[in-house]
Amino acid sequence: MSKLIYADESCYPPSEARGLSREEQYWLQFGLQHMEPEGLRGRYLSQLDHLEVAASCDCGEPTCVTVQFAGAGREQASRLVELELQDGRRLLIRHQQGRLAELELI
């Protein structure tokens, strides 16, 4: 299982925020296209152009794509999308109060 390094100065210094990689953008779009209810997709898809990655997993797994977005805090994020992929990995997207908070591909 991957672990997420939270961008909380009391635990870890935040990394310099960066834009989404192509791979992160792809998995977010893929996952959000499969979310239910369908009517909420636009609200989250519209956030992709402005998302910045603030922290990422350091597990060392080459296929791990686990990141936390700028603006997400230490409070509990709620699951928005959970998909089992054909290759056996799981795609999870979480949000906090309507804002995308985390992407996890494990």
N, C-alpha and C positions, 0 to 999 in steps of 0.2 A: 504494500500500500504506500502511496506517496504521502508526504507530509507537506503542508503549506507553511511557508514562512510568512507570517503576518507582518504587514508594514506598520508596525506599532513601535514607536521609538522606545517604549519601556522594555520591549523584548528584543527587537532587532532594529538596527538602523534601517530606515527605508532606502531602497535602491533608487537611483535616479529614474523617474518615470520615463517611459518610452511608449511609442505607439505599438499597436498590435503587429505581430509578425503575420506573414501570409498564412501560416499554418493555424495560428490562433484565430485569425479572421475566418478562415474556412470552417473550423470546427464550431465556432459560435454561430455562423450562418446556418450550417447544417443542423445543429441542435435546435436553434430557434425556429427553423422551418418545420420541425416536428413537434413543437410544443402545443399543448392544449390549455386553455381554449384558444382557438385560432384567432379570435378577435383581439387578443393581447399581443400577437406577434409583432405588429407594427411598432408598438410602444418600445419594445426591446431592440428590434432591428435598427430603429432610428438612433440608438445610442452607440452603435458600432463605430461610426466615423469619429467619435469624440473620446472613445475609451483610451485610457493609458494604463499600462501595466506598472504596478508599484512594487510587486514582490513575486517571486517565483520559487517553485520547489527546487530543492537541491539534492534530491534523492540519487541523481546520477543515472537513472534509467533513461536510455536514449529515446524511448517512445513516450516518455512522460511529458505531457503538456499540461502543467498545473500552474495557474497564475491567479493573482489577486489584483483587482483593479483599483486605481487611485480613487479615493473617496470612500472605499469600503473600510469599515472599522473592525474592531474585535468582537462586536456583538454578533450573535448567531445569524448566519445567512440562511435563507429558506431555499429549498430545492425548487427550481423552476423547470428543469429538464433533467431526465435521467433515461439514458438509452443504452441498451446492450448492443454493441456493434458486432458485425459478422465475424471479426477476427478475435472476439472474446473480450475486448476491452470495453470499459464503461465510460460513457460521456456524461458528465454532470455539469450543469450550469446552475449557479445559485444567484439570488438577488437579496438585496436589503431595501425594504421600503420602495420597491419599484425601480431600483437602480441595479444594473448588473454588478455583481460583486466578485464572482469567482468562476473560473473555467477549470475543470479537472478532467483529464483524459488518462485513465489508468487501466 
